[in-house]
Amino acid sequence: MARVLLPLPDSDFDVTEVAVPWKLLTEAGHDVVFATEQGTVPAADRLLLTGVLFGRLGAEPEPKQFYAEMLPAMTPITWEAIDTSYDALLLPGGHAPGMRQYLGSELLRQRIRDFWDTGRPVAAICHGVLPLARAGVLKGVHTTCLPKYMERSAYLSTAWLRGRYYRTYPAYVEDEVRASGAVFERGPRVLNRRGTRTEHSAAFTVRDGRYLSARWPGDAYLFAQQLLEMV
């Protein structure tokens, strides 16, 4: 049984990018250890549970069910207590304002650098690639992340109601990841199709040795299944 570390902010993480890997990992008998800044139980982005725009653009029903199952199992440690004893590190994303706690933490970046140096598996999806880029470990590493066209499209289609909900930072995620020296891979253009547990034709991931990355919630099932193979 592997122990997989999964750091989170107190609020606003992506439902699918956390609940789907949690479900597949725990089904396979692995232990997912959550970590938040103070060890408090976190909450996902509520708009992804109810719908960002008139009930749409949220998580699909199955990941929402996984999230409901996951909540009672969450007993996080603190970021301060994170060490390098885990078998893998999983960094999920999210774009709502509460994510800045996690994406901007220097303490978490140091913990990420320490784990990266172990050579064990690291997996990041969507905005979860940003802490790695900001930790300075992705230079020359092949990766994907939330592509600029996806981030821009989501922002432009919802800004009239949600403001900068889809723009966590002034810089696009892709631009910041590229600036870190990473070798960015965009993948095929897709906006309305998502992968499922049994159908991966719309999903895209990038693997560079022990490092796995994905773009958005639509890749979460393929991402989680490939992480299972790595651990």
N, C-alpha and C positions, 0 to 999 in steps of 0.2 A: 504493500500500500504506500502510495506517495503522499507527501504533505505539500500542498500547493498554497503559497501565500498570495492573498488577494487584498491589496490595500484599497481603501475607499475614502471619499469625503463624507462628511456628516449628512449631506443631502445632494440630490440632483444627479446621481450617477445614472447611466443608461440601463434600463430594465433588462433588455435583451442581452446586452454585452456582459452582464454579470450573471443573470439567472440561467441562461443557456449553458455556459461553461460549468457553472456550479452543478446543474442537474446532471450533465453527462459525466462529469468527474465523479460525483458522489454515487451515481448509478454503477460506475465501474469499481467502486470500493475505495476510492481515494478520499483523502481528508482535505477539505478546503478551509484554510485558516484566514478569517477576515481580520483586517487591521484598520482602525480609524485613529484620528489624531489623539483623542482622549479615551479610546476604548468604548465609546458609546455606540449603540445600535443605530446604523444609518438608515436613511430613507431614499428611495429612488426618486427621480424626477416625476412629480405627480402628473404633469401634462402628458407624459408617455403612457400613463395608466388610463387617463380619461380622454385623451385626444388633443393634439396641439391646435387644430383648426377644425371647429365644428365636428368634433369627435373623430377626426381623421389624423393621420401622420403619427400615430402613437405605436406602441408595441402591439404585436399580434397576440391573439388569445392564448396560444400555448406558452410563450414566454411569460405572460402575465400570470398564468397558473403556476409556472415554475417559481416565480417571484413570491407568490403567496405561500408556497411550500417552503421557500428558503428563509423567510423572515423569522419563524420560530427557531431556526437552527443557527441564527447569527449571534455569536458571543465573541465580539472582536477583542483582540489585544490592542495595545497602543502602538503608534508608529515608533515611539522610543524603544519599545520592547522587541522590535523586529531584529532578528539576527540572520546569519547565513546558513542556518541548519536545514532550510527547506529544500525540497527536491526540485521545485520550479517556482517561478514568479509570474503572476498573471496581472497585467495592467489594463483594466477596462477603461472605457471612455464615457462621454457625456458632454453636453454642450451648454447646459443651463448655468446660471451664475454661481451656484454652490460648488461647482467643480473647481473653481479657482483655488479653494483651500488645498486641494489635492495636487492640482497641476502646478501650483506655485510654491510648494513647500521645499525649502532647502534641506530640511531634515530627511524628507522622503527621498530626495535626489541622492543624498549621501548613502542611504540604505540601499538604493537601487545600484549605485556604483559598487558598493561592497558586494552585492549579490552578483552583479555582472562579472566581477573578477573571479567568481568561483567556477565559471565555465558551464554551469548548469542551465537548463532550459529557461528562457525568458519569452513570454508571449504578450503582445500588446495589440490592441484594436482601437481604431478611430483616434480620439483625443488621447488615448492611453499611450500613444507613441511620443507625445510631447514630453513627459517626464524623462524619458530616455534621451531624447534630443537635448533637453536642457541639462541633463546630467553629463553630457559630453561623451557618451559611449557609442554613438552611431556613426562616427566618421568612417567612411568607406564601407559601411554595412548596407546591404540591400534591404529595403523596407518599403512598405506601403503605409498609408494612413488615410484619414479623411481627405479625399481629393478636393481641390479648390472648386471644381465645377459643382460638386455635391453641396458643399458648404454655402457657396454663393446662391445656388438655386433655392435651397431651403430658406435662406435669409430673405431673398427678394420676394418669395411667394408668401411670406408670413409677416414681414416687417410692419405692414399696415395695422396688424392687430397685436403682434407679440414684440415689436421693437427689435432689440438686438439679442433676442433669445437664442438665436442660432449663431451669434458671433461672440464667442466667449472672450476673445482678445481681438485687438485691432488687426493683427496679422493673421492671415489664413494659416491653418494648421500645416498644409502642404508647404507653404513658403518657409515657415519656421523649420520644418523638418529638413527641407533642402538646404537651408542656410547652415544647418548643423554639420554638414559634410556627408550626410547619408546619401546613398544612391537610391533615389525615389523611383518606385514603379507604380504607375497610376492604375493599371488594369483596364478592362473594358468599360466603356461608358454605360452606366445603368442608373436609373432613378426609381423605377416603379416595380422592379422584380427583386424578390429576396430568396435566398436559399432556405431550405427546410431541412429537417432531420434526414430525409431520404432523397432530396433533390438539390444538387449543388451547382447546376448549370449557370445560375446567376451569381454565384459566389466567387470570391477571389482572395487569395492569400499569397504571401511571399515568405519563403523560408530561406534563411541564410545560416546554415549550420545549426547551432542550437537555438537560434532566434527565429520566432514566428510572428508575423504581423498580418493584420487585416484592416479593411477600410471602414466598415460601418456595421450596424446591426444586421443587415442583410447577409453578411458573411459569417455570422456568429456560430451557426451549426458546423460548417466546414472547419472553421477556426478551432472550435472546441474538440472536434474529432481528431484533427491533426495534433493538437496539444496532447490528447490522450495517447497518441502513438509515441510522442516524445517522452512521456513520463512512464 
